[in-house]
């Protein structure tokens, strides 16, 4: 299966498109000069568009993806605040954008032509809104508000409207700072990385969402400022990864058979200040971006314990902070 890796470098206002070969090597396909500081990215569920949040002119850019994975700008729409995180619903009908600085999450419709429309709904009062994460059933949107130590829970209606769930929120440990989330493929558990204390929480999903485990993700003896950033799970739900920017480390977790428990398997030193990383759809490769090294690194994921073996590193644009991988 052919994969394409997209990296966003806001300091040089560039998107790099790479072909991920079967042996894990990357071949540069294209460098796109973007109209602004490109940051969060997401590929549409049908793999035909890349949606990118940009600033200082707050908007979502839509790039058409061709058969080789190359990009062509196709349109854009405005956003109510600086885009920190961008995602879509599972059907590719709506774009969700979280804005940390503007304390809001917005919903924008996606037209039949794949292009984003103007925001249809903006929910404010989410201080430090850092992501918007739709569950695998496409029913509940989880929105971490980092500065409030809470995750707001919204029901997604067919028309894209968000309304608070009966259980409108869950709370993290005080000072944890919930940031990004992923879901186990069995749809029974979610995992949230907390920026301010560099911990990972396991949330049991159901009519009531409950925290069932919380783990310190840092190596023993770490005493510097904690500054966690990103979290991803392998497609088979066996391994979980999180990163910390101060330590420039990726923590490797194995996941219990039912998804309820995490165990730390080890740590991988990586590119300086890893703001973002991602995993390919086969679960064989992890690619991490160093915001201060201006490089990305490719790692082979060990099938038995999830540990990482570095294969190669590549220079990209300045300040790379987002990695998105699409199977064509």
C-alpha positions in Angstrom: 0.0 0.0 0.0 1.3 3.4 -1.0 1.6 6.1 1.8 2.2 9.8 1.5 3.6 11.8 4.5 2.7 15.5 4.8 4.7 17.8 7.1 3.8 21.4 8.0 6.6 23.9 8.7 5.0 27.2 9.8 8.3 29.2 10.1 9.1 28.7 6.4 5.4 28.5 5.5 5.8 25.2 3.7 4.2 21.8 3.3 6.4 18.9 2.3 4.9 15.8 0.6 6.9 12.6 0.9 6.3 9.1 -0.5 6.8 6.5 2.3 8.3 3.5 0.6 7.8 -0.1 1.8 11.2 -0.2 3.5 10.5 3.0 5.4 12.6 5.3 3.2 11.1 8.7 2.2 11.2 10.2 -1.2 10.4 13.9 -1.6 7.4 14.4 -3.9 6.7 18.1 -3.6 7.3 21.3 -1.5 4.3 23.6 -1.4 4.8 27.3 -0.5 1.7 28.0 1.6 -0.1 31.4 2.0 0.6 31.7 5.7 1.9 29.8 8.7 0.5 26.3 8.2 0.1 24.3 11.4 -2.6 21.6 12.0 -3.5 19.2 9.1 -5.9 16.4 8.5 -6.7 14.3 5.4 -10.4 13.8 4.5 -11.8 10.3 5.2 -12.0 9.7 1.4 -8.3 10.6 1.0 -9.0 13.3 -1.6 -8.3 16.5 0.3 -5.8 17.8 2.8 -7.2 20.4 5.1 -4.7 22.8 6.8 -5.2 25.4 9.4 -3.3 28.6 8.7 -2.5 32.0 10.4 -2.1 34.9 10.9 -5.1 35.2 8.5 -7.2 32.6 10.3 -8.5 30.1 7.8 -8.7 26.5 6.7 -6.9 25.8 3.4 -8.1 22.9 1.2 -5.6 21.1 -1.0 -6.7 18.5 -3.6 -4.7 15.3 -3.4 -3.8 13.7 -6.8 -3.1 10.0 -7.5 0.6 10.5 -6.5 -0.2 12.3 -3.3 0.8 15.7 -4.6 -1.2 18.8 -3.6 -3.0 21.6 -5.5 -4.7 24.4 -3.6 -8.4 24.2 -4.2 -10.0 26.7 -1.8 -10.2 28.1 1.7 -12.7 29.4 4.3 -12.3 31.7 7.3 -12.0 30.6 10.9 -13.1 32.4 14.1 -9.7 32.0 15.8 -6.1 30.9 15.4 -6.3 27.1 14.4 -4.5 24.9 17.0 -6.0 21.6 15.9 -8.1 20.5 12.9 -10.1 17.3 12.3 -13.1 16.0 10.5 -16.1 13.8 11.4 -15.8 10.2 10.3 -18.0 10.7 7.2 -16.1 13.8 6.0 -19.1 16.1 6.2 -17.8 18.6 8.8 -14.5 20.2 9.9 -13.8 20.8 13.6 -11.2 23.4 14.6 -10.0 24.0 18.1 -8.4 27.3 19.0 -6.2 27.6 22.0 -5.7 31.3 21.9 -9.4 32.1 21.2 -10.8 29.5 23.6 -13.3 28.0 21.1 -14.2 25.1 18.9 -15.8 25.7 15.5 -17.8 23.5 13.1 -17.5 24.1 9.3 -19.5 22.2 6.7 -17.7 20.4 3.9 -19.4 20.8 0.5 -20.1 18.0 -2.0 -17.1 19.3 -3.8 -14.9 18.7 -0.8 -14.3 22.4 0.0 -14.9 23.9 3.4 -17.6 26.4 4.1 -17.8 29.2 6.6 -18.2 28.2 10.2 -21.7 27.2 11.1 -21.2 27.0 14.8 -18.7 28.4 17.3 -18.6 27.3 20.9 -16.7 29.6 23.3 -15.6 29.4 26.9 -13.1 26.5 26.3 -10.0 28.1 27.8 -6.9 26.6 26.2 -8.9 24.5 23.7 -6.3 22.2 22.2 -8.1 19.7 20.1 -11.4 18.3 18.9 -11.7 14.5 18.7 -14.7 12.6 17.3 -15.1 9.1 18.6 -15.0 6.1 16.2 -18.8 5.9 16.3 -19.0 9.5 15.0 -21.4 10.5 17.8 -19.4 12.3 20.6 -16.8 15.1 20.1 -14.2 15.2 22.9 -12.8 18.8 23.3 -9.9 19.2 25.8 -9.8 22.6 27.5 -6.2 22.6 28.8 -6.4 25.6 31.0 -9.6 24.3 32.7 -8.4 20.7 33.3 -11.5 19.4 31.6 -12.6 17.6 28.5 -16.0 18.9 27.2 -18.3 16.3 25.6 -20.6 17.2 22.8 -23.2 15.1 20.8 -22.8 15.5 17.0 -26.2 15.8 15.2 -26.7 14.8 11.6 -26.7 18.5 10.6 -23.4 19.0 12.3 -24.7 20.8 15.3 -22.9 20.2 18.6 -24.9 20.1 21.8 -23.5 19.2 25.3 -24.0 15.6 26.3 -26.0 14.7 29.4 -22.5 14.2 30.9 -21.2 17.5 29.7 -17.6 17.1 30.7 -15.0 15.1 32.6 -12.2 16.5 34.7 -8.5 15.6 34.8 -6.1 15.9 37.7 -5.6 19.6 38.7 -2.8 21.0 36.7 -2.6 18.2 34.2 -3.6 20.2 31.1 -5.4 17.8 28.7 -4.2 18.3 25.1 -4.6 15.6 22.4 -6.6 12.3 22.3 -6.8 9.0 20.4 -9.3 6.1 20.5 -8.8 2.4 20.8 -10.2 0.5 17.8 -12.6 -1.5 20.0 -14.4 1.9 20.7 -14.3 1.2 24.5 -11.4 3.4 25.5 -9.8 6.8 24.8 -6.3 8.0 25.7 -5.5 11.6 26.5 -2.0 13.1 26.8 -1.7 15.9 29.4 0.7 18.7 28.5 1.5 20.3 31.8 2.3 17.2 33.9 3.3 14.9 31.0 0.9 12.1 31.9 -1.5 9.9 29.9 -5.0 9.2 31.1 -7.2 6.2 30.0 -10.9 7.0 29.7 -13.5 4.2 29.6 -16.2 5.2 27.1 -19.9 4.5 27.4 -23.0 6.3 28.7 -20.7 7.6 31.4 -17.1 8.4 30.6 -14.8 7.5 33.4 -11.0 7.7 34.0 -9.6 4.2 34.7 -5.9 4.8 34.7 -3.3 7.7 34.7 0.4 7.1 34.0 3.4 9.4 34.3 5.0 9.2 30.9 8.4 10.6 31.8 11.6 8.5 32.5 12.4 8.1 36.2 14.4 11.0 37.6 13.2 13.5 35.1 13.1 16.9 36.9 12.9 19.5 34.2 9.7 21.3 33.0 7.1 18.9 31.7 5.8 19.7 28.2 4.0 16.9 26.5 2.7 17.4 23.0 1.2 14.5 20.9 -0.3 11.0 21.2 -1.0 8.3 18.6 -2.0 4.6 18.6 -1.2 1.8 16.2 -4.2 0.7 14.0 -4.3 -2.7 15.7 -4.6 -1.0 19.2 -1.5 -2.8 20.6 0.8 0.1 21.1 0.5 3.8 22.2 3.0 6.6 21.9 3.3 10.0 23.4 6.0 12.7 23.2 7.5 15.4 25.5 9.2 18.4 24.0 11.5 19.4 26.8 13.1 15.9 27.0 12.8 15.3 23.2 11.6 11.8 24.0 8.8 9.5 22.7 7.3 7.2 25.3 6.3 3.7 24.2 3.3 2.0 25.8 1.9 -1.5 25.3 -1.9 -1.7 25.6 -3.7 -4.5 27.4 -5.9 -6.8 25.4 -9.1 -5.1 26.4 -7.6 -1.6 26.0 -8.1 -0.6 29.6 -4.5 -0.6 30.8 -1.2 0.8 29.6 2.3 -0.4 30.4 5.5 1.6 29.6 7.8 -0.5 27.4 10.5 2.1 26.9 11.7 5.5 25.7 13.1 6.8 22.4 15.2 9.9 22.1 14.1 11.8 19.1 14.4 15.1 17.2 14.7 18.2 19.3 11.4 19.5 20.6 9.0 16.9 19.0 5.8 18.9 18.5 4.1 16.3 16.3 4.4 12.7 15.0 2.2 10.1 13.4 1.9 6.4 12.4 1.2 4.9 9.0 -1.9 2.8 8.4 0.0 -0.5 8.6 1.4 0.3 12.0 5.0 -0.4 10.8 6.4 3.2 10.9 6.4 6.2 13.1 7.5 9.6 11.8 8.4 12.4 14.3 9.1 16.1 13.6 11.6 18.2 15.5 10.4 21.7 15.8 13.9 22.9 16.8 16.0 20.4 14.7 14.1 21.2 11.4 14.2 17.5 10.6 11.9 14.5 10.6 12.9 11.1 11.7 11.5 7.7 10.5 11.3 4.8 13.0 10.5 1.1 12.5 8.0 -0.2 15.0 8.9 -3.5 16.5 6.0 -6.0 16.1 6.6 -7.7 19.5 7.0 -4.8 21.9 6.4 -1.6 20.0 9.9 -0.2 20.6 11.3 2.1 17.9 14.4 1.7 15.7 15.5 4.8 13.9 15.9 4.3 10.1 16.7 7.8 8.8 16.2 11.5 9.3 15.4 14.1 6.7 15.7 17.9 6.5 12.3 19.7 6.1 11.1 23.3 6.3 11.7 25.5 9.4 9.9 24.6 12.6 8.1 21.5 11.5 5.3 20.8 13.9 2.7 18.6 12.3 2.9 15.2 10.6 -0.1 13.6 8.7 0.1 10.3 6.9 -2.4 9.1 4.2 -2.7 5.8 2.5 -3.5 6.3 -1.2 
